[in-house]
């Protein structure tokens, strides 16, 4: 009945929340988020900020983009990433709120 459907919805929500927060089990991905908190950045600039190779950074970025955390735009040869609006408004806001105490 109704209760079971509600449980399934709650379970699905818990699973998506868990998957989202699982992305941030990797500290480099948290650093990426923080580095983009103020403004968008080019992939090379992000790689420098998080002290990772371009290839490694690109892997993190595409995973985060696939999860709807980041969005990108191309300007000539350069690809810029920024935090997705939906994520800015979402529940992992706490990850960004920490920044007010410890800006990077």
PyMOL commands that set and color helices and strands:
alter all, ss='L'
color gray80, all
select helices_A, chain A and resi 2-23+27-35+43-50+54-66+85-89+93-100
alter helices_A, ss='H'
color red, helices_A
select strands_A, chain A and resi 41-42+70-75+78-83
alter strands_A, ss='S'
color yellow, strands_A
deselect
rebuild
show_as cartoon
